[in-house]
Amino acid sequence: MGRYMFLEKKTLEKMDTFEKRVNETASAGWRIVNFTETHRGITVLFERER
């Protein structure tokens, strides 16, 4: 069974900064499962095997 984590773009965060956080999370062994744009911004769902 995997572990899951959501990463959300902060309200005033620049897209470049958010992309850097996404890439750092992926480099740490997390795999992007899905992403969506909501009224609050962008949310990315990550998964990692235990």
Secondary structure, 3 states (H helix, E strand, C coil): CEEEEEEECCCCCCHHHHHHHHHHHHHCCCEEEEEEEECCEEEEEEEEEC
